[in-house]
Amino acid sequence: MSVSVRVPTILRPYTQGASEVSVEGGTLNEVLESLDASYPGIKGRVLDDSGELRRFVNVYVDNDDVRFAEGLQTTIKDGGQVSIIPAVAGG
């Protein structure tokens, strides 16, 4: 299953500058594994040492926040889109 992943500017050095890449996977976890196989090191920027989503990284599957779905087990349909969005803070 082909999935489109939107890559934020801060992670684009891992994808040779590409803002969007295609990978395979049926769940978010599978997509992250496929992403890391093609672009080594990127998964470590999205997941923490315990294998969970980093606190300040938001991930959406087809505009739905995975934290309110099934997390890393969120199902992604063929042709779906994953967006990785780092949290922004300021004041």
C-alpha positions in Angstrom: 0.0 0.0 0.0 1.5 3.3 -1.1 1.3 6.2 1.4 2.3 9.8 1.0 4.3 11.3 3.8 4.5 15.1 4.2 7.9 15.9 5.7 8.4 19.1 7.7 11.3 21.4 6.9 13.3 20.3 9.9 13.3 16.7 8.8 14.0 17.3 5.1 17.8 16.8 5.4 16.9 13.1 5.9 14.8 13.0 2.7 17.4 14.9 0.5 15.2 18.0 0.7 12.0 16.3 -0.4 8.8 17.8 1.2 6.8 14.7 0.4 7.8 11.1 -0.1 6.0 7.8 -0.9 6.5 4.7 1.2 4.6 1.5 1.9 2.6 0.5 5.0 -0.8 -0.3 6.3 -0.3 1.2 9.8 1.5 4.2 11.0 4.2 2.0 12.6 4.7 0.2 9.3 4.9 3.5 7.4 7.6 4.8 9.9 9.6 1.6 9.5 9.4 1.9 5.7 10.3 5.6 5.9 13.3 4.8 8.1 14.4 2.0 5.7 14.4 4.5 2.8 15.6 7.5 4.8 17.7 6.3 7.7 17.5 8.2 11.0 14.2 9.9 10.4 12.2 7.5 12.6 14.4 8.4 15.6 13.4 12.0 15.2 9.7 11.1 15.3 9.8 8.4 18.1 11.4 8.6 21.5 13.7 6.0 23.1 10.7 4.0 24.3 9.3 3.8 20.7 6.4 6.2 21.3 5.7 9.4 19.5 7.8 12.2 20.7 5.9 14.7 22.9 6.4 17.6 20.6 5.8 15.9 17.3 2.2 15.7 16.0 1.3 13.1 13.4 -1.9 13.1 11.3 -3.3 10.4 9.1 -5.7 11.9 6.6 -6.2 15.0 8.8 -6.9 13.0 12.0 -4.5 13.3 14.9 -3.2 9.8 15.7 -3.1 10.5 19.4 -6.9 10.5 19.3 -7.0 7.4 17.1 -4.9 4.2 17.6 -1.5 5.8 17.9 1.2 3.9 16.0 -1.4 1.2 15.1 -3.6 3.7 13.3 -4.6 2.1 10.0 -3.7 3.9 6.8 -5.6 3.2 3.5 -3.8 2.8 0.2 -3.2 6.3 -1.1 -3.5 7.8 2.3 -1.5 10.7 3.6 0.6 11.0 6.7 1.7 14.5 7.9 4.5 14.9 10.5 4.2 18.3 12.2 6.6 19.5 14.9 4.9 21.5 17.6 5.5 25.2 17.6 5.7 27.2 20.7 6.4 30.8 21.4 5.4 33.8 23.4 
